[in-house]
Structures are given as structure tokens and as C-alpha cells.
Amino acid sequence: MKNNPVIPSKLSFHPYSRDVHLWLIGLALVLTGSTFVVHAQAPAWWTNRNVLNTNAVPNDFAAVNQGQVKWLATQAAAELDEDLQHIGGAGSNIAALVSRFSPTNNYLPVNLGQ
């Protein structure tokens, strides 16, 4: 006698079935989540601290140089110092790191993972 493989049961798409409800909930979550990605905006402090140039044409695939990363880190530290001044700001480790930045190599590219 030959053994027949077990055939998994098919999804039930009856309008009141659990499978349809789960499928619709999943679809709703995906569609809702995609609208958040499409309409995401940069934090306000990026504009307030001149991290983001609102007049520049967006280019998601442009190269980044080390000076840009240092500028972003310096401005982030300043924002943390301001927002967290009631507990001492960004902290001594971040302040020490930012204070060691120098203009050397500012125009060198940043590698992924740097």
C-alpha cells in the first residue's frame, strides 16, 4: 500500500472565517504602515540646526563625506545638550567625542559601517 502525502488544508475564504479576518487585518497593517513610510518627515531639529538643507534637491543615493557625519554628530550633541539640560545634557562621553573632531579628512568618503 502506497502512503499518500499529507495535503495541508486550504485556507478558508468564507466571509466569516478566521482566515479572511486575519488576512484583512494583515493587509490593513501593511497598507497603514506603508503610508507612514511615504509621509515620514525629518525631525524639526535637523532644519533648526542646519543639518538639512531644505533648498537642496533630495538625492538618496549621493555619497556622504566624513565632514557631514561630524557635522550631524555635533548638531545632535548640541540638541541633546539643550533638550537634556535638566540632567546634564548629552553627557561627558559624547561631549569628549565631539570635542575631538578635527577638520582633517572632512572630504573623504564614508564607508558603510563606519
C-alpha positions in Angstrom: 0.0 0.0 0.0 1.3 3.4 -1.0 1.5 6.2 1.6 -0.2 9.3 0.4 1.5 12.6 1.4 -0.5 14.7 3.8 -2.0 17.6 1.9 -2.3 20.7 4.1 -5.8 22.1 4.4 -6.5 25.0 2.2 -7.3 28.4 3.6 -10.9 29.0 4.1 -12.1 32.3 2.5 -15.7 32.1 3.7 -16.7 35.8 4.5 -16.9 34.9 8.3 -13.9 32.7 8.5 -10.9 33.4 10.8 -8.5 33.2 7.8 -10.3 36.0 6.0 -10.2 38.2 9.1 -6.5 37.6 9.7 -5.8 38.2 6.0 -7.7 41.5 6.1 -6.0 42.6 9.3 -2.6 41.9 7.8 -3.5 43.8 4.6 -4.7 46.7 6.7 -1.5 46.8 8.7 0.7 46.7 5.6 -1.3 49.5 3.9 -1.3 51.6 7.0 2.4 51.1 7.6 3.3 52.0 4.1 1.5 55.4 4.4 3.7 56.2 7.4 6.9 55.4 5.4 5.7 57.6 2.5 4.8 60.5 4.6 7.7 60.4 7.0 9.4 63.7 7.8 12.8 64.6 9.1 13.0 65.8 12.8 12.5 69.5 13.2 15.9 70.0 14.8 17.6 68.9 11.5 16.2 72.1 9.9 16.6 74.3 13.0 20.3 73.3 13.3 21.1 73.5 9.6 21.7 69.8 9.3 19.2 69.5 6.5 19.3 71.9 3.6 15.6 72.4 2.6 16.7 74.1 -0.7 18.7 71.2 -1.9 17.3 68.6 -4.3 16.9 65.3 -2.4 19.4 62.6 -3.6 19.0 59.4 -1.5 22.0 57.8 -3.4 24.5 60.6 -3.0 27.9 59.9 -1.4 28.4 61.1 2.2 31.7 62.6 3.4 33.2 62.5 6.9 32.7 66.2 7.5 28.9 65.7 7.0 28.9 62.9 9.6 30.9 65.0 12.0 28.5 68.0 11.5 25.4 65.8 12.1 27.0 64.3 15.3 28.0 67.8 16.5 24.5 69.1 16.0 22.9 66.1 17.6 25.1 66.6 20.6 24.1 70.2 20.8 20.4 69.2 20.5 20.8 66.7 23.3 22.6 69.2 25.5 19.7 71.6 25.1 16.9 69.0 25.5 18.5 67.2 28.4 20.0 70.2 30.2 18.0 69.2 33.3 20.1 66.0 33.7 23.4 67.4 32.5 23.0 67.4 28.7 24.3 64.7 26.3 26.9 63.5 28.8 30.6 63.7 29.2 31.4 60.8 26.7 29.5 62.5 23.9 31.0 65.9 24.7 34.5 64.4 24.7 33.9 62.6 21.4 32.6 65.7 19.6 35.4 67.9 21.0 38.0 65.6 19.4 36.6 66.1 15.9 39.0 67.9 13.6 38.7 69.2 10.0 41.2 66.5 8.9 39.7 64.1 6.3 36.4 66.0 6.2 36.2 65.5 2.4 37.0 61.8 2.5 34.1 59.4 1.8 32.3 57.5 4.5 32.2 53.7 4.1 29.2 51.7 5.0 29.5 50.7 8.6 32.0 53.4 9.5 
